[in-house]
């Protein structure tokens, strides 16, 4: 069937009708509660509490990215080891940080991805583990993730935890609750022998090695 060309006036009317239909759809995509760009203004992150053998007082620093997309945690004394010269509890180090994150009114956030980095020296037969989880004050803890590194290894290491959007845990709108971040390093001698030193660190002496927590943002529903 041949196509019919609309008169100019009819075409303009049809285009206006299509534009009117598209406008509500575009507005629906921008409704509160949907993913959003980082909020305007500046967020701040403060350490409200610190506990653990991997982060003695004064050895963990936090800083928010200037574009509000992430924040970093830098440790200066976070090392687990086993073997020669190690104490009985040195194979496991952990850190529990309570972070107070101030965000602009009308927005809430979740942790979409966490990137962990450090250095490992693991003898053949030894292995190390990096573990982490986080939760908002008063809420249930998220599942603990575990990343294992096997010797022989003498190099930088990196691990990431990514959360699907549907599984994100959001900070309650209109409330200030601490974000509790738990991390842990473990090193096991395995078959390497107790006299051979193996270690795994998540620290930095010059601030160049940091753990990075990436935000996901959305607008809170109107009151």
N, CA and C of each residue as an Amber inpcrd file, in Angstrom:
protein
   669
   0.8550000  -1.1950000   0.0000000   0.0000000   0.0000000   0.0000000
   0.8900000   1.2440000   0.0000000   0.6990000   2.1960000  -0.9870000
   1.5770000   3.3620000  -1.0620000   1.3930000   4.2550000   0.1560000
   2.5190000   4.8770000   0.5970000   2.4670000   5.7870000   1.7340000
   1.8570000   7.1020000   1.3010000   1.0490000   7.7120000   2.1880000
   0.4480000   9.0060000   1.9100000   1.2340000  10.0890000   2.6340000
   1.5190000  11.1700000   1.9670000   2.2320000  12.2950000   2.5700000
   1.2290000  13.2210000   3.2200000   1.4260000  13.5140000   4.5260000
   0.5060000  14.3910000   5.2420000   0.7010000  15.8270000   4.8020000
  -0.3850000  16.5700000   4.7400000  -0.2380000  18.0110000   4.5140000
   0.5840000  18.6270000   5.6440000   1.2210000  19.7580000   5.3640000
   2.1060000  20.3970000   6.3330000   1.3970000  20.6850000   7.6480000
   0.1830000  21.1830000   7.5980000  -0.5430000  21.4930000   8.8250000
  -0.8130000  20.2670000   9.6550000  -1.1760000  19.1670000   9.0130000
  -1.4430000  17.9190000   9.7350000  -0.1730000  17.3660000  10.3570000
   0.9470000  17.5010000   9.6430000   2.2220000  16.9950000  10.1730000
   2.6180000  17.7400000  11.4310000   2.4280000  19.0660000  11.4230000
   2.7700000  19.8610000  12.6120000   1.9050000  19.4610000  13.7960000
   0.6090000  19.2280000  13.5260000  -0.3030000  18.8200000  14.5990000
   0.1030000  17.4740000  15.1800000   0.4780000  16.5350000  14.3050000
   0.8930000  15.2050000  14.7700000   2.1640000  15.2830000  15.5900000
   3.1300000  16.1300000  15.1420000   4.3870000  16.2770000  15.8760000
   4.1340000  16.8550000  17.2630000   3.2270000  17.8220000  17.3480000
   2.9090000  18.4100000  18.6550000   2.2900000  17.3810000  19.5800000
   1.4380000  16.5070000  19.0180000   0.8120000  15.4760000  19.8380000
   1.8410000  14.4900000  20.3680000   2.8060000  14.1050000  19.5010000
   3.8520000  13.1800000  19.9460000   4.7160000  13.8140000  21.0300000
   5.0230000  15.1070000  20.8830000   5.8350000  15.8020000  21.8930000
   5.1140000  15.8420000  23.2330000   3.8080000  16.0780000  23.1910000
   3.0330000  16.1210000  24.4330000   3.0130000  14.7730000  25.1180000
   2.9930000  13.6690000  24.3220000   3.0150000  12.3340000  24.9110000
   4.3730000  12.0140000  25.5070000   5.4330000  12.4940000  24.8580000
   6.7870000  12.1770000  25.3270000   7.1390000  12.9190000  26.5930000
   6.5930000  14.1180000  26.7980000   6.9570000  14.9360000  27.9640000
   6.6710000  14.2470000  29.2840000   5.4520000  13.6500000  29.4880000
   5.2190000  12.9620000  30.7640000   6.1750000  11.8100000  30.9880000
   6.5460000  11.0980000  29.9030000   7.4770000   9.9720000  30.0610000
   8.8160000  10.4610000  30.5480000   9.2960000  11.5980000  29.9850000
  10.5770000  12.1410000  30.4200000  10.5030000  12.5860000  31.8720000
   9.3720000  13.1920000  32.2610000   9.2210000  13.6110000  33.6460000
   9.1930000  12.4220000  34.5870000   8.6000000  11.3010000  34.1320000
   8.5340000  10.1060000  34.9700000   9.9200000   9.5600000  35.2420000
  10.8360000   9.6650000  34.2300000  12.1860000   9.1550000  34.4320000
  12.9370000   9.9710000  35.4640000  12.5550000  11.2120000  35.6700000
  13.2780000  12.0870000  36.5950000  12.6180000  12.1580000  37.9660000
  11.6410000  11.3150000  38.2030000  10.9230000  11.3900000  39.4730000
  11.8400000  11.0120000  40.6340000  11.5540000  11.5080000  41.8380000
  12.3690000  11.1570000  43.0040000  12.4210000   9.6480000  43.1970000
  13.5710000   9.1730000  43.6430000  13.7260000   7.7440000  43.8920000
  14.4370000   7.0090000  42.7830000  14.7030000   7.6860000  41.6550000
  15.4270000   7.0520000  40.5690000  16.8890000   7.4520000  40.6500000
  17.7960000   6.6990000  39.9860000  19.2180000   7.0330000  40.0470000
  19.4560000   8.4810000  39.6370000  20.3910000   9.1150000  40.2780000
  20.6230000  10.5350000  40.0590000  22.1110000  10.8020000  39.9540000
  22.4440000  11.9220000  39.3300000  23.8160000  12.3890000  39.3310000
  24.1920000  12.8000000  40.7470000  25.4940000  12.8920000  41.0510000
  25.8880000  13.3500000  42.3900000  25.2440000  14.6850000  42.7130000
  24.8720000  14.9100000  43.9570000  24.1820000  16.1470000  44.3350000
  25.1180000  17.3410000  44.2650000  24.5410000  18.5360000  44.1520000
  25.3750000  19.7380000  44.1880000  25.8880000  19.9820000  45.5970000
  26.7680000  20.9360000  45.7340000  27.3370000  21.2050000  47.0540000
  28.4940000  20.2750000  47.3300000  28.7990000  20.1020000  48.5770000
  29.9600000  19.3050000  48.9630000  29.5860000  18.3720000  50.1060000
  29.8710000  17.0830000  49.9470000  29.6600000  16.1470000  51.0400000
  30.9220000  16.1010000  51.9010000  30.7600000  15.6820000  53.1420000
  31.8980000  15.5180000  54.0380000  31.8290000  14.1410000  54.6840000
  32.9810000  13.5780000  54.9890000  33.0810000  12.2770000  55.6410000
  33.9770000  12.4220000  56.8610000  33.4780000  12.0310000  58.0270000
  34.2340000  12.1280000  59.2700000  34.3000000  10.7590000  59.9330000
  35.3910000  10.4980000  60.6240000  35.5310000   9.2700000  61.4020000
  34.8950000   9.4920000  62.7610000  33.7720000   8.8120000  63.0120000
  33.0820000   8.9440000  64.2960000  33.5890000   7.9250000  65.3100000
  34.1610000   6.8190000  64.8390000  34.6850000   5.7990000  65.7390000
  35.6140000   4.8750000  64.9870000  36.5980000   4.3430000  65.6890000
  37.5700000   3.4400000  65.0690000  37.9470000   2.3560000  66.0720000
  38.0450000   1.1350000  65.5920000  38.3860000   0.0220000  66.4740000
  39.0060000  -1.0970000  65.6420000  40.0130000  -1.7360000  66.1920000
  40.5950000  -2.8810000  65.5020000  42.1010000  -2.8550000  65.4820000
  42.7020000  -4.0420000  65.3800000  44.1590000  -4.1750000  65.3960000
  44.8140000  -3.6580000  64.1220000  44.0290000  -3.5090000  63.0440000
  44.6020000  -3.0430000  61.7870000  44.5920000  -1.5350000  61.6350000
  43.9440000  -0.8440000  62.5660000  43.8740000   0.6230000  62.4550000
  43.9290000   1.2590000  63.8370000  45.0600000   1.1710000  64.5220000
  45.2010000   1.8560000  65.8040000  44.8530000   3.3370000  65.6640000
  44.4800000   3.9330000  66.7660000  44.0510000   5.3250000  66.7510000
  45.0300000   6.2030000  65.9840000  44.5170000   6.9990000  65.0430000
  45.3480000   7.9200000  64.2840000  45.9830000   7.3470000  63.0420000
  45.6700000   6.0910000  62.6880000  46.3060000   5.4710000  61.5240000
  45.3450000   5.2590000  60.3610000  44.1360000   5.8190000  60.4260000
  43.1750000   5.7190000  59.3260000  42.6270000   7.1070000  59.0220000
  42.7290000   7.5200000  57.7740000  42.2420000   8.8270000  57.3390000
  41.1940000   8.6420000  56.2520000  40.1910000   9.5080000  56.2410000
  39.1520000   9.4560000  55.2140000  39.0840000  10.8020000  54.5100000
  38.6730000  10.7580000  53.2350000  38.5310000  11.9880000  52.4610000
  37.5000000  11.7580000  51.3690000  36.6450000  12.7540000  51.1520000
  35.6250000  12.6760000  50.1040000  36.1880000  13.2440000  48.8090000
  35.8190000  12.6250000  47.6840000  36.2230000  13.1380000  46.3810000
  35.5320000  14.4690000  46.1170000  36.1980000  15.3690000  45.4150000
  35.6490000  16.7060000  45.1790000  34.4120000  16.6840000  44.3000000
  34.2170000  15.6000000  43.5130000  33.0370000  15.5160000  42.6480000
  31.9040000  14.7070000  43.2690000  32.0330000  14.3450000  44.5440000
  30.9810000  13.6290000  45.2950000  30.6980000  12.2260000  44.7570000
  31.6180000  11.6420000  44.0400000  31.3910000  10.3070000  43.4940000
  31.9250000   9.1860000  44.3830000  32.7780000   9.5180000  45.3480000
  33.4250000   8.4670000  46.1410000  34.0710000   9.0820000  47.3730000
  34.5370000   8.1960000  48.2640000  35.4210000   8.6280000  49.3410000
  36.4970000   7.5760000  49.5300000  37.6130000   7.9770000  50.0950000
  38.7520000   7.0760000  50.2640000  39.0790000   6.9080000  51.7390000
  39.6160000   5.7360000  52.0490000  40.1590000   5.4540000  53.3820000
  41.6140000   5.0520000  53.1950000  42.5140000   5.7350000  53.8720000
  43.9390000   5.4410000  53.7760000  44.4470000   4.9750000  55.1360000
  45.0510000   3.7910000  55.1580000  45.5860000   3.2100000  56.3980000
  47.1120000   3.3450000  56.3940000  47.7000000   3.4680000  57.5640000
  49.1560000   3.5780000  57.6510000  49.7810000   2.4860000  58.5170000
  48.9660000   1.5640000  59.0420000  49.5430000   0.5030000  59.8800000
  48.6550000  -0.7390000  59.8320000  48.3850000  -1.2100000  58.6290000
  47.4330000  -2.3140000  58.4430000  48.1700000  -3.4590000  57.7600000
  48.6880000  -4.3950000  58.5500000  49.5050000  -5.4840000  58.0230000
  49.2840000  -6.7460000  58.8430000  48.9850000  -7.8440000  58.1460000
  48.8540000  -9.1640000  58.7740000  50.0050000 -10.0340000  58.2980000
  50.5520000 -10.8590000  59.1890000  51.6870000 -11.6850000  58.8010000
  51.7150000 -12.9740000  59.5980000  52.4520000 -13.9330000  59.0470000
  52.6520000 -15.2120000  59.7250000  54.0480000 -15.7160000  59.3910000
  54.5780000 -16.5810000  60.2410000  55.9140000 -17.1050000  60.0080000
  56.9370000 -16.4520000  60.9130000  58.1730000 -16.4090000  60.4610000
  59.2990000 -15.9440000  61.2760000  59.0450000 -14.5650000  61.8540000
  59.1920000 -14.4480000  63.1770000  59.0620000 -13.1690000  63.8530000
  57.6410000 -12.7140000  64.1230000  56.6630000 -13.5130000  63.7680000
  55.2650000 -13.1190000  63.9420000  54.7320000 -13.5530000  65.2950000
  53.8350000 -12.7630000  65.8600000  53.1710000 -13.1350000  67.0910000
  51.9850000 -14.0320000  66.8100000  51.4070000 -14.5440000  67.8700000
  50.3240000 -15.5100000  67.7200000  49.0670000 -14.9600000  67.0840000
  48.8280000 -13.6360000  67.2030000  47.6100000 -13.0470000  66.6370000
  47.8970000 -12.1810000  65.4140000  49.1570000 -12.1440000  64.9660000
  49.5140000 -11.2770000  63.8470000  48.9360000 -11.7480000  62.5180000
  48.5020000 -13.0010000  62.4520000  47.9930000 -13.5310000  61.1780000
  46.6780000 -12.8810000  60.7900000  45.9920000 -12.2460000  61.7480000
  44.7000000 -11.6160000  61.4730000  44.7020000 -10.1850000  61.9910000
  44.3650000  -9.2440000  61.0890000  44.1880000  -7.8450000  61.4750000
  42.8410000  -7.3700000  60.9270000  42.1760000  -6.5310000  61.6910000
  40.8760000  -6.0470000  61.2540000  40.7210000  -4.5740000  61.6150000
  39.7380000  -3.9440000  60.9860000  39.4530000  -2.5470000  61.2740000
  37.9530000  -2.3060000  61.1320000  37.3860000  -1.6420000  62.1330000
  35.9730000  -1.2630000  62.1120000  35.8910000   0.2610000  62.2190000
  35.3950000   0.8880000  61.1510000  35.2680000   2.3390000  61.1090000
  33.7930000   2.7260000  61.1310000  33.4390000   3.6680000  61.9720000
  32.1120000   4.2740000  61.9650000  32.2690000   5.6470000  61.3210000
  31.6470000   5.8310000  60.1580000  31.8260000   7.0430000  59.3720000
  30.5440000   7.8740000  59.3800000  30.6930000   9.1560000  59.6260000
  29.5600000  10.0870000  59.5850000  29.6450000  10.8460000  58.2640000
  28.6890000  10.5600000  57.3790000  28.7020000  11.1460000  56.0430000
  27.5640000  12.1600000  55.9380000  27.9110000  13.4110000  55.7150000
  26.9260000  14.4820000  55.5970000  26.6330000  14.7190000  54.1200000
  25.3630000  14.6290000  53.7390000  24.9770000  14.7870000  52.3440000
  23.9490000  15.9110000  52.2280000  23.8150000  16.5320000  51.0490000
  22.8310000  17.6040000  50.8760000  21.4120000  17.1000000  51.1290000
  20.5820000  17.9690000  51.6500000  19.2020000  17.6120000  51.9480000
  18.4830000  17.1880000  50.6640000  17.6730000  16.1420000  50.7940000
  16.9020000  15.6760000  49.6530000  17.5620000  14.5710000  48.8650000
  18.7540000  14.1330000  49.2890000  19.4730000  13.0660000  48.5990000
  19.8270000  11.9460000  49.5720000  19.9730000  10.7550000  49.0200000
  20.4790000   9.6240000  49.7930000  21.4820000   8.8680000  48.9400000
  22.2380000   7.9880000  49.5710000  23.3290000   7.3150000  48.8650000
  23.4060000   5.8470000  49.2640000  24.0820000   5.0870000  48.4170000
  24.4450000   3.7030000  48.7140000  25.8780000   3.4950000  48.2430000
  26.5050000   2.4240000  48.7180000  27.8500000   2.0790000  48.2570000
  27.6980000   1.0940000  47.0980000  28.0600000   1.5420000  45.9000000
  27.8870000   0.7250000  44.7000000  29.0910000  -0.1740000  44.4370000
  30.2810000   0.3000000  44.7650000  31.4920000  -0.4950000  44.5360000
  32.5600000  -0.0960000  45.5450000  33.3480000  -1.0550000  45.9450000
  34.4820000  -0.7900000  46.8300000  35.7310000  -1.4030000  46.2110000
  36.7980000  -0.6300000  46.1360000  38.0740000  -1.0870000  45.5770000
  39.1180000  -1.1180000  46.6850000  39.7130000  -2.2860000  46.8970000
  40.7170000  -2.4680000  47.9530000  42.0670000  -2.7410000  47.2940000
  43.1270000  -2.1750000  47.8670000  44.4660000  -2.3670000  47.3100000
  45.4850000  -2.5220000  48.4300000  46.5990000  -3.1520000  48.0940000
  47.6720000  -3.3050000  49.0570000  48.8480000  -4.0280000  48.4370000
  49.7000000  -4.5770000  49.2980000  50.8890000  -5.3100000  48.8530000
  50.9490000  -6.6380000  49.5950000  51.3880000  -7.6720000  48.9110000
  51.4720000  -9.0020000  49.5290000  52.8110000  -9.6480000  49.2160000
  53.3460000 -10.3340000  50.2170000  54.5110000 -11.2140000  50.0360000
  54.1140000 -12.5600000  50.6230000  53.7540000 -13.4810000  49.7490000
  53.2670000 -14.7950000  50.1800000  54.1860000 -15.8830000  49.6420000
  54.6980000 -16.7000000  50.5660000  55.5530000 -17.8140000  50.1760000
  54.7340000 -18.8730000  49.4170000  55.4430000 -19.7030000  48.6730000
  54.7630000 -20.8050000  48.0070000  54.0710000 -21.6940000  49.0560000
  52.8060000 -21.9480000  48.8620000  52.0310000 -22.7310000  49.8170000
  51.2630000 -21.9000000  50.8200000  51.6220000 -20.6180000  50.9740000
  50.8880000 -19.7110000  51.8730000  49.7670000 -19.0330000  51.0960000
  48.8310000 -18.4610000  51.8200000  47.7620000 -17.7140000  51.1600000
  47.2280000 -16.6300000  52.0990000  46.6800000 -15.5910000  51.5020000
  46.1040000 -14.4880000  52.2560000  44.6750000 -14.2350000  51.8250000
  43.9130000 -13.6190000  52.7310000  42.5120000 -13.3070000  52.4480000
  42.2190000 -11.8580000  52.8410000  41.4510000 -11.1940000  52.0070000
  40.9290000  -9.8760000  52.3230000  39.4130000 -10.0070000  52.4050000
  38.8370000  -9.5360000  53.5290000  37.3990000  -9.6500000  53.7570000
  36.8260000  -8.2730000  54.0730000  35.5570000  -8.0710000  53.7480000
  34.9400000  -6.7670000  54.0000000  33.4290000  -6.8870000  54.0090000
  32.8040000  -5.9980000  54.7510000  31.3650000  -5.7630000  54.6690000
  31.0790000  -4.3940000  55.2760000  29.8600000  -3.9240000  55.1300000
  29.4860000  -2.6170000  55.6580000  27.9900000  -2.6160000  55.9370000
  27.5520000  -1.6650000  56.7530000  26.1260000  -1.5460000  57.0480000
  25.8610000  -0.1930000  57.6900000  24.6160000   0.2640000  57.5870000
  24.2230000   1.5060000  58.2280000  23.8000000   1.2330000  59.6660000
  24.1190000   2.1440000  60.5300000  23.7950000   2.0260000  61.9460000
  22.3130000   1.6690000  62.1220000  22.0610000   0.5900000  62.8560000
  20.6970000   0.1500000  63.1060000  20.1570000  -0.8120000  62.0780000
  20.9070000  -1.0580000  60.9970000  20.4720000  -1.9960000  59.9580000
  21.2880000  -3.2810000  60.0370000  20.8000000  -4.3170000  59.3530000
  21.5250000  -5.5860000  59.3040000  22.7960000  -5.4320000  58.4700000
  23.8110000  -6.2180000  58.7960000  25.0550000  -6.1760000  58.0480000
  24.8690000  -6.7880000  56.6640000  25.6140000  -6.2590000  55.7020000
  25.6350000  -6.8640000  54.3800000  26.4660000  -8.1470000  54.4240000
  26.3300000  -8.9640000  53.3860000  27.1120000 -10.2030000  53.3170000
  28.5980000  -9.8700000  53.2760000  29.3910000 -10.6940000  53.9310000
  30.8430000 -10.4700000  53.9430000  31.4580000 -11.0530000  52.6810000
  32.2190000 -10.2360000  51.9560000  32.9190000 -10.7180000  50.7630000
  34.3190000 -11.1740000  51.1590000  34.8360000 -12.1640000  50.4440000
  36.1750000 -12.6900000  50.7090000  36.9310000 -12.8430000  49.4020000
  38.1660000 -12.3050000  49.3570000  39.0390000 -12.4570000  48.1950000
  40.3240000 -13.1480000  48.6640000  40.7020000 -14.2070000  47.9710000
  41.8760000 -14.9910000  48.3790000  43.0050000 -14.8140000  47.3660000
  44.2390000 -14.7400000  47.9120000  45.4460000 -14.6090000  47.0960000
  46.4080000 -15.7160000  47.5090000  46.9040000 -16.4610000  46.5500000
  47.7370000 -17.6240000  46.8190000  49.1960000 -17.3500000  46.4670000
  50.1140000 -17.8770000  47.3130000  51.5280000 -17.7690000  47.0340000
  51.9690000 -18.8080000  46.0180000  53.1190000 -18.6180000  45.3710000
  54.0410000 -17.5020000  45.6110000  53.5420000 -16.2060000  44.9740000
  53.6390000 -15.1260000  45.7380000  53.2050000 -13.8190000  45.2680000
  53.9760000 -12.7450000  46.0120000  54.6480000 -11.8850000  45.2710000
  55.2750000 -10.6940000  45.8350000  54.9550000  -9.5530000  44.8930000
  53.8510000  -8.8640000  45.1790000  53.3670000  -7.8530000  44.2510000
  52.2100000  -7.0850000  44.9030000  51.8100000  -6.0260000  44.2260000
  50.5950000  -5.3240000  44.6340000  49.3880000  -6.2220000  44.3890000
  48.3690000  -6.0830000  45.2010000  47.1340000  -6.8220000  44.9920000
  45.9670000  -5.8400000  44.9560000  44.8860000  -6.2380000  44.3170000
  43.6950000  -5.4070000  44.2350000  42.4660000  -6.2970000  44.2020000
  41.3870000  -5.8660000  44.8560000  40.1150000  -6.5990000  44.8670000
  38.9850000  -5.5860000  44.8410000  37.8850000  -5.9380000  44.1870000
  36.7330000  -5.0440000  44.0980000  35.4560000  -5.8010000  44.4140000
  34.5370000  -5.1110000  45.0690000  33.1930000  -5.6360000  45.3240000
  32.1880000  -4.7220000  44.6320000  31.4090000  -5.2900000  43.7240000
  30.4100000  -4.5300000  42.9750000  29.0220000  -5.0110000  43.3780000
  28.0990000  -4.0800000  43.6050000  26.7290000  -4.4190000  43.9900000
  25.7710000  -4.0080000  42.8800000  24.9100000  -4.9240000  42.4500000
  23.8920000  -4.5910000  41.4620000  22.9460000  -3.5340000  42.0230000
  22.4110000  -2.7110000  41.1230000  21.5570000  -1.6050000  41.5770000
  20.3800000  -2.1050000  42.4110000  19.7810000  -3.2140000  41.9890000
  18.5980000  -3.7220000  42.6940000  18.9300000  -4.1780000  44.1100000
  20.2080000  -4.4560000  44.3830000  20.6060000  -4.9690000  45.6940000
  21.2660000  -3.9070000  46.5770000  21.3090000  -2.6670000  46.1290000
  21.9510000  -1.6220000  46.9120000  21.2070000  -1.3810000  48.2260000
  21.9720000  -1.0610000  49.2540000  21.4060000  -0.7130000  50.5590000
  21.5480000   0.7900000  50.7270000  20.4030000   1.4930000  50.8180000
  20.4040000   2.9480000  50.8310000  20.3610000   3.4870000  52.2640000
  21.0490000   4.6000000  52.4590000  20.9430000   5.3030000  53.7360000
  19.5170000   5.8320000  53.8810000  18.9190000   5.7300000  55.0750000
  17.5490000   6.2210000  55.2600000  17.4570000   7.7140000  54.9630000
  16.4500000   8.1000000  54.2030000  16.2630000   9.5130000  53.8650000
  15.9260000  10.3250000  55.1130000  16.5110000  11.5000000  55.2080000
  16.1930000  12.4150000  56.2900000  16.7860000  12.0420000  57.6280000
  17.6590000  11.0330000  57.6710000  18.2760000  10.6190000  58.9340000
  19.7950000  10.6050000  58.7810000  20.4820000  10.8620000  59.8610000
  21.9360000  10.7470000  59.8630000  22.3240000   9.4980000  60.6420000
  22.7290000   8.4830000  59.9100000  23.1830000   7.2440000  60.5410000
  24.6000000   6.9620000  60.0960000  25.4120000   6.4950000  61.0220000
  26.7870000   6.1660000  60.6750000  26.8300000   5.0200000  59.6750000
  27.7800000   5.1070000  58.7570000  28.1010000   3.9870000  57.8820000
  29.2420000   3.2180000  58.5340000  28.9950000   1.9690000  58.9150000
  30.0100000   1.1360000  59.5570000  30.7010000   0.2810000  58.5000000
  32.0010000   0.4370000  58.3970000  32.8070000  -0.2540000  57.3950000
  33.7530000  -1.2110000  58.1120000  33.6460000  -2.4920000  57.8080000
  34.4950000  -3.5150000  58.4210000  35.4030000  -4.1370000  57.3660000
  36.6870000  -4.1950000  57.6500000  37.6450000  -4.8760000  56.7730000
  38.5230000  -5.8000000  57.5980000  39.1300000  -6.7580000  56.9090000
  39.9520000  -7.7510000  57.6100000  40.9840000  -8.3320000  56.6550000
  42.1880000  -8.5610000  57.1640000  43.2400000  -9.2730000  56.4400000
  43.6400000 -10.5030000  57.2430000  43.8310000 -11.6220000  56.5300000
  44.3170000 -12.8450000  57.1680000  45.4080000 -13.4630000  56.3030000
  46.4290000 -14.0030000  56.9510000  47.5160000 -14.6770000  56.2420000
  47.7610000 -16.0220000  56.9070000  47.7670000 -17.0740000  56.1000000
  47.9710000 -18.4350000  56.6040000  49.2400000 -19.0260000  55.9840000
  50.0220000 -19.7130000  56.8200000  51.2680000 -20.3100000  56.3380000
  51.0070000 -21.4470000  55.3690000  49.9030000 -22.1610000  55.5510000
  49.6130000 -23.2900000  54.6770000  50.7220000 -24.3150000  54.7090000
  51.2090000 -24.6860000  53.5450000  52.2900000 -25.6770000  53.4650000
  53.6640000 -25.0300000  53.3530000  53.7370000 -23.6970000  53.5320000
  55.0150000 -23.0070000  53.3520000  55.9700000 -23.2080000  54.5210000
  55.4530000 -23.6120000  55.6850000  56.3070000 -23.7890000  56.8530000
  56.2620000 -22.5670000  57.7460000  56.3510000 -22.7920000  59.0410000
  56.1760000 -21.7160000  60.0090000  57.3830000 -20.7840000  60.1030000
  58.5090000 -21.1420000  59.5060000  59.6980000 -20.3040000  59.5870000
  59.8040000 -19.3170000  58.4330000  58.9480000 -19.4580000  57.4260000
  58.9950000 -18.5630000  56.2720000  57.9720000 -17.4470000  56.4470000
  58.4410000 -16.2090000  56.3680000  57.5760000 -15.0570000  56.5950000
  56.6980000 -14.7780000  55.3800000  55.4020000 -14.6450000  55.6260000
  54.4490000 -14.1970000  54.6180000  53.6380000 -13.0620000  55.2240000
  53.2890000 -12.0690000  54.4110000  52.4900000 -10.9670000  54.9370000
  51.6110000 -10.3830000  53.8430000  50.6220000  -9.6210000  54.2890000
  49.6880000  -8.9480000  53.3900000  49.3090000  -7.6280000  54.0390000
  49.4120000  -6.5360000  53.3020000  49.1530000  -5.2220000  53.8710000
  48.0800000  -4.4830000  53.0750000  47.4520000  -3.5480000  53.7560000
  46.5020000  -2.6380000  53.1120000  46.8060000  -1.2300000  53.6080000
  48.1050000  -0.9260000  53.6880000  48.4980000   0.3680000  54.2250000
  49.3620000   1.1180000  53.2230000  49.6370000   2.3730000  53.5410000
  50.4150000   3.2380000  52.6740000  51.1740000   4.2310000  53.5180000
  52.4400000   4.3900000  53.2360000  53.2420000   5.3540000  53.9940000
  53.1930000   6.7390000  53.3570000  52.7730000   6.8250000  52.0950000
  52.7600000   8.1220000  51.4110000  51.3760000   8.5270000  50.9100000
  50.3370000   7.7730000  51.3090000  48.9830000   8.1190000  50.8940000
  48.6130000   7.6790000  49.4940000  49.4950000   6.9270000  48.8340000
  49.2300000   6.5420000  47.4450000  48.3590000   5.2990000  47.3350000
  48.1890000   4.5360000  48.4070000  47.3770000   3.3250000  48.3910000
  46.1670000   3.5480000  49.2910000  44.9940000   3.5920000  48.6950000
  43.7700000   3.8720000  49.4500000  42.6760000   2.8950000  49.0570000
  41.7730000   2.6590000  49.9870000  40.5380000   1.9460000  49.6840000
  39.5150000   2.9770000  49.2090000  38.8520000   2.6810000  48.0960000
  37.9290000   3.6450000  47.4930000  36.5180000   3.0760000  47.5290000
  35.5880000   3.8380000  48.0940000  34.1750000   3.4680000  48.1360000
  33.4040000   4.3990000  47.2020000  32.7380000   3.8140000  46.2060000
  32.0470000   4.5830000  45.1800000  30.5630000   4.7210000  45.5310000
  30.0560000   5.9470000  45.4540000  28.6590000   6.2200000  45.7680000
  27.7380000   5.9340000  44.5860000  26.5010000   5.5640000  44.8980000
  25.3660000   5.6830000  43.9930000  24.4000000   6.6400000  44.6710000
  23.8350000   7.5740000  43.9080000  22.9610000   8.5990000  44.4840000
  21.5470000   8.4840000  43.9560000  20.5830000   8.9440000  44.7410000
  19.2280000   9.1600000  44.2410000  18.5440000  10.2050000  45.1170000
  17.5300000  10.8190000  44.5540000  16.7690000  11.8110000  45.2800000
  15.7650000  11.1220000  46.1990000  15.5530000  11.7020000  47.3590000
  14.5620000  11.1680000  48.2950000  13.1630000  11.5720000  47.8450000
  12.1470000  10.7450000  48.1350000  10.7720000  11.1430000  47.8190000
  10.4080000  12.4040000  48.5800000   9.5310000  13.2020000  47.9830000
   9.0830000  14.4360000  48.6410000   8.3210000  14.0740000  49.9030000
   8.4620000  14.8940000  50.9300000   7.7940000  14.6290000  52.2000000
   6.2890000  14.7090000  52.0190000
